[in-house]
Structures are given as C-alpha cells and as structure tokens.
Amino acid sequence: MKTVKNELIYFATALMFFTRIPVPVKIPYSSEIMNKSQKYFAWIGLLVGLINAMVLYLSFQLFNLEIGIVLMMITSVLLTGAFHEDGFTDICDSFGGGYGKEKILTIMKDSRVGAYGAIGIVLLFALKFFSLQALGNLDLMKSLAIIIMAHSSSRFISGTMIYTHQYVTDIDVSKSKPLANKPLDTTALIVGFLSVLIAFAVMPDWRLIFAFALAYLGKVCMGWYFKKHIGGYTGDCLGSVQQVCEVLFYLGTIIVWKFI
C-alpha cells in the first residue's frame, strides 16, 4: 500500500511540474521525489495528448478542422503553462544571438523574449498547425491517436537526454536541477516507455516506428548541437527538444501515410 502511495506522489509531482492541472491534495516535495517522478514525465504527455485530442475532436464537431487545431493548441499552452514553448524560445534567443558558451548561457537565463525567440516560436507554431491540418485532412480520427502518441513520445525522448548528455550551467538556479547528471535508471526508462507503448496501442501501425525514429533523430541532432556549443544540455534544451520532437513525429506520420 505504501508503494502505491509513493508512486501516486511521484506521478502527482510530475503532474505539478509539467502542467497547470491542480492537484487537490498537498504533495510533499524533495529532490529525491522529483528524481523518482521522472519516470512519469512521458505519462504526463499521454494525459496532455489525450486532452488535446478530445478538444480537437469536439471543436471539429462544432466548427471546423482549422479552428479545432487552434483551440487545441491554446488548450495545450494553458495546460502546460507554455513550459516547453518557453524553453524553445530561450534556446532560439540564446543560440541565435550568443557566441560562445558563456554568452549563450547568459542570454538563456534572460526572461525577455528577443527577435530570434519570437521568430522561432511563430515558425514552430505555424509548422505544428499545418502539420496537424495535413494529418486531419488525411484522416481525422487517426490524427487524434497521433496527437496522443506525439505528446507521449516527445516527452519520453526529451527525458532521455538526462542520461545521454552532460548537464551544464549553474544547477542552483536551473529548473531542472533535481534531474541533472543522473545515472542510467533502467526502471524509469521502462516505465516511461510503457506510456509510449500504450499510446501506440491506441492505433497499432508499424509504420509509425519511422515517425518515432525521426523524432529521436531530431533529439540526437539537437543533442550534438548543444554539446558542441555549450557542452551539454540545460532545462531549456529539454523543453526545446520536446517541442521539436513533437513536430517531427507529426511530419514523420505524414511521410509514412503518403508514401508507405
């Protein structure tokens, strides 16, 4: 019974960390709890993806596909507090406007959004919108399942950077401090990947392995770029990887639906 209670605490911690969904009970906090909650990050993506898919489906019934996608994107931002999008804009500003590790990290900590961040997030949202529109036009019902898969898969892939890359910057001020420089946790990876398998079980299609692989390739490329310029990853890097991998999953799905 105690084990179940602990797991619920870990899940609730992940829910509070990554979303604005209220938790009705007081949850204890510690670095150890935060570390153990990492196994549920992809499960939070599963929940967020499910809510987004429901919003898109209901909005489509009331309006049309395009309005439904915009309302879904608004819902996603409200659900997460633009947590990952904020990381993406910081990465665009810091790597776009900075040269050298120290300058890049200094800009990354600046709360203001610059030209690179504004341009980057607009282009990201545009690509996400048109990708979802293309998917919806191909098959709306299957697209709802793809949304769930993309949210879960992208968060799982982003979380793997904790194990594959070195953490950088001052951990005393970073929002990912408790997760920094973790040794390989096989149990956490298995639990996280289980949510991905559940998402894929919604609509079994072997071709979607390609979409997952493309998303992971995006993480590999971004990880290489981050390591080259700053020596590893930061919390903002994790958020940007999630956003890019989500879009890559949509694009990968479009490719396999059209050509395979």
C-alpha positions as CSV (number, residue, x, y, z in Angstrom):
1,M,0.0,0.0,0.0
2,K,2.9,2.3,0.8
3,T,4.4,1.6,-2.6
4,V,1.2,2.6,-4.4
5,K,1.0,5.8,-2.3
6,N,4.6,6.7,-3.2
7,E,4.0,6.1,-6.9
8,L,1.0,8.4,-6.7
9,I,3.1,11.0,-5.1
10,Y,5.7,10.7,-7.9
11,F,3.0,11.0,-10.5
12,A,1.4,14.0,-8.9
13,T,4.8,15.6,-8.6
14,A,5.4,15.2,-12.3
15,L,1.8,16.5,-13.0
16,M,2.5,19.7,-11.0
17,F,5.9,20.2,-12.5
18,F,4.8,19.9,-16.2
19,T,1.2,21.1,-16.1
20,R,-1.1,23.6,-14.5
21,I,-3.6,20.9,-13.6
22,P,-4.5,21.4,-10.0
23,V,-3.7,18.6,-7.5
24,P,-6.4,18.6,-4.8
25,V,-4.1,17.3,-2.0
26,K,-0.8,18.6,-0.6
27,I,2.1,16.7,-2.0
28,P,5.5,16.5,-0.2
29,Y,8.5,17.7,-2.1
30,S,12.1,16.8,-2.1
31,S,14.9,16.3,-4.6
32,E,14.5,12.5,-4.2
33,I,10.8,12.7,-5.0
34,M,11.5,14.9,-8.0
35,N,14.1,12.5,-9.3
36,K,11.7,9.5,-9.0
37,S,8.9,11.4,-10.7
38,Q,11.0,11.4,-13.9
39,K,9.6,8.0,-14.8
40,Y,6.1,9.6,-15.2
41,F,7.1,12.5,-17.5
42,A,6.0,10.6,-20.6
43,W,2.8,9.7,-18.8
44,I,2.0,13.4,-18.4
45,G,2.5,13.7,-22.1
46,L,0.0,10.9,-22.6
47,L,-2.6,12.8,-20.4
48,V,-1.9,16.1,-22.2
49,G,-2.2,14.4,-25.6
50,L,-5.5,12.8,-24.6
51,I,-7.0,16.1,-23.5
52,N,-5.7,17.8,-26.7
53,A,-7.2,15.1,-28.9
54,M,-10.6,15.5,-27.1
55,V,-10.5,19.3,-27.6
56,L,-9.7,18.9,-31.3
57,Y,-12.5,16.3,-31.8
58,L,-15.2,18.4,-30.0
59,S,-14.1,21.6,-31.7
60,F,-14.2,19.9,-35.1
61,Q,-17.8,18.9,-34.4
62,L,-18.7,22.5,-33.5
63,F,-16.6,24.4,-36.0
64,N,-14.1,23.0,-38.5
65,L,-10.6,21.4,-38.5
66,E,-8.6,24.7,-38.6
67,I,-10.4,26.3,-35.7
68,G,-10.2,23.0,-33.8
69,I,-6.4,22.9,-34.2
70,V,-6.0,26.5,-32.9
71,L,-8.3,25.8,-29.9
72,M,-6.3,22.6,-29.3
73,M,-3.0,24.5,-29.4
74,I,-4.4,27.1,-27.0
75,T,-5.5,24.3,-24.7
76,S,-2.0,22.8,-24.8
77,V,-0.4,26.1,-23.8
78,L,-2.9,26.6,-21.0
79,L,-2.4,23.0,-19.7
80,T,1.4,23.3,-19.5
81,G,1.8,27.0,-18.9
82,A,3.9,27.1,-22.1
83,F,6.6,25.3,-20.1
84,H,8.2,23.7,-23.1
85,E,7.5,26.6,-25.5
86,D,9.3,28.9,-23.1
87,G,12.4,26.7,-23.3
88,F,12.2,26.7,-27.1
89,T,12.1,30.5,-27.3
90,D,15.0,30.7,-24.8
91,I,17.1,28.3,-27.0
92,C,16.3,30.3,-30.1
93,D,17.4,33.6,-28.5
94,S,20.5,32.2,-26.8
95,F,21.9,30.2,-29.7
96,G,20.7,32.7,-32.3
97,G,22.1,35.8,-30.5
98,G,25.0,34.4,-28.5
99,Y,28.5,33.3,-29.4
100,G,30.5,31.1,-27.0
101,K,29.2,29.1,-24.1
102,E,29.2,31.9,-21.5
103,K,27.3,34.3,-23.7
104,I,24.8,31.7,-24.8
105,L,24.1,30.7,-21.2
106,T,23.8,34.3,-20.1
107,I,21.2,35.0,-22.8
108,M,19.4,31.8,-21.9
109,K,18.8,33.0,-18.4
110,D,17.3,36.3,-19.6
111,S,13.5,36.2,-19.1
112,R,12.9,38.6,-22.0
113,V,12.0,37.2,-25.5
114,G,14.1,38.5,-28.3
115,A,13.7,38.5,-32.1
116,Y,15.1,35.0,-32.5
117,G,12.7,33.6,-29.9
118,A,9.7,35.4,-31.4
119,I,10.5,34.3,-34.9
120,G,11.3,30.8,-33.8
121,I,8.1,30.2,-31.8
122,V,5.9,31.7,-34.7
123,L,7.5,29.3,-37.2
124,L,7.2,26.4,-34.8
125,F,3.5,27.0,-34.2
126,A,3.0,27.5,-38.0
127,L,4.7,24.2,-38.7
128,K,2.7,22.5,-36.0
129,F,-0.6,23.9,-37.3
130,F,0.0,23.0,-40.9
131,S,1.3,19.5,-39.9
132,L,-1.9,18.9,-37.9
133,Q,-4.0,20.3,-40.7
134,A,-2.4,17.9,-43.2
135,L,-2.9,15.0,-40.8
136,G,-6.5,15.9,-40.2
137,N,-7.2,16.1,-43.9
138,L,-5.7,12.7,-44.4
139,D,-7.6,11.0,-41.6
140,L,-9.1,12.9,-38.7
141,M,-9.8,10.0,-36.3
142,K,-6.3,8.5,-36.8
143,S,-4.8,12.0,-36.3
144,L,-6.3,12.1,-32.8
145,A,-4.3,9.0,-31.9
146,I,-1.2,10.5,-33.5
147,I,-1.5,13.6,-31.2
148,I,-1.5,11.3,-28.2
149,M,1.5,9.4,-29.5
150,A,3.4,12.6,-30.3
151,H,3.0,14.1,-26.9
152,S,4.0,11.0,-25.0
153,S,6.9,10.1,-27.4
154,S,8.3,13.6,-27.5
155,R,8.4,13.8,-23.7
156,F,10.0,10.4,-23.4
157,I,12.6,11.2,-26.0
158,S,13.4,14.6,-24.3
159,G,13.8,12.9,-21.0
160,T,16.4,10.5,-22.3
161,M,18.8,13.5,-22.7
162,I,19.2,13.3,-18.9
163,Y,21.0,10.0,-19.4
164,T,22.8,10.6,-22.7
165,H,24.2,14.1,-22.2
166,Q,26.0,16.1,-19.6
167,Y,24.2,18.8,-17.6
168,V,25.6,22.3,-17.8
169,T,25.1,25.7,-16.2
170,D,24.6,26.6,-12.5
171,I,22.4,23.9,-11.1
172,D,21.4,26.1,-8.2
173,V,19.3,28.3,-10.4
174,S,18.1,25.8,-13.0
175,K,14.5,24.5,-13.1
176,S,15.9,21.0,-14.0
177,K,18.3,20.9,-11.0
178,P,16.9,17.7,-9.4
179,L,17.2,15.9,-12.7
180,A,20.8,16.9,-13.5
181,N,23.5,14.4,-14.2
182,K,21.5,11.3,-13.4
183,P,23.0,7.8,-13.7
184,L,21.1,5.5,-16.1
185,D,17.8,4.5,-14.5
186,T,16.6,1.4,-16.4
187,T,13.3,1.2,-14.3
188,A,12.4,4.9,-15.1
189,L,13.1,4.3,-18.8
190,I,10.9,1.2,-18.9
191,V,8.1,2.9,-17.1
192,G,8.3,5.9,-19.3
193,F,8.5,3.9,-22.5
194,L,5.4,1.9,-21.3
195,S,3.3,5.0,-21.8
196,V,4.6,5.3,-25.4
197,L,3.6,1.7,-26.0
198,I,0.1,2.4,-24.6
199,A,-0.2,5.4,-26.9
200,F,0.9,3.3,-29.9
201,A,-1.7,0.6,-28.8
202,V,-4.4,3.2,-29.5
203,M,-3.8,2.8,-33.2
204,P,-1.3,-0.1,-34.0
205,D,0.6,0.8,-37.1
206,W,4.2,-0.5,-37.6
207,R,4.9,2.4,-40.0
208,L,4.8,4.8,-37.1
209,I,8.1,3.4,-35.9
210,F,9.5,5.6,-38.6
211,A,7.8,8.7,-37.1
212,F,9.3,7.8,-33.6
213,A,12.7,7.2,-35.2
214,L,12.6,10.6,-37.0
215,A,11.7,12.3,-33.7
216,Y,14.6,10.6,-31.9
217,L,16.9,11.5,-34.7
218,G,15.9,15.1,-34.1
219,K,16.9,14.7,-30.4
220,V,20.3,13.2,-31.5
221,C,21.0,16.2,-33.8
222,M,19.9,18.7,-31.2
223,G,22.0,17.0,-28.6
224,W,25.0,17.1,-30.8
225,Y,24.5,20.8,-31.4
226,F,24.1,21.6,-27.8
227,K,27.1,19.6,-26.8
228,K,29.2,21.3,-29.5
229,H,28.3,24.8,-28.3
230,I,27.7,24.6,-24.6
231,G,29.0,21.1,-23.6
232,G,25.6,19.5,-22.8
233,Y,22.1,20.4,-22.0
234,T,20.0,22.7,-19.8
235,G,16.4,22.7,-18.7
236,D,15.6,24.9,-21.7
237,C,17.2,22.4,-24.0
238,L,14.9,19.7,-22.8
239,G,11.9,21.9,-23.5
240,S,13.1,22.7,-27.0
241,V,13.7,19.0,-27.7
242,Q,10.2,18.1,-26.7
243,Q,8.7,20.7,-29.0
244,V,10.8,19.8,-32.0
245,C,10.3,16.1,-31.5
246,E,6.6,16.5,-31.3
247,V,6.5,18.3,-34.6
248,L,8.9,15.8,-36.1
249,F,6.5,13.0,-35.1
250,Y,3.7,14.7,-37.0
251,L,5.9,15.2,-40.0
252,G,7.1,11.6,-39.9
253,T,3.5,10.4,-39.8
254,I,2.6,12.5,-42.9
255,I,5.5,10.9,-44.7
256,V,4.6,7.3,-44.0
257,W,0.9,7.9,-44.6
258,K,1.7,9.4,-48.0
259,F,4.5,7.2,-49.2
260,I,4.5,3.9,-47.4
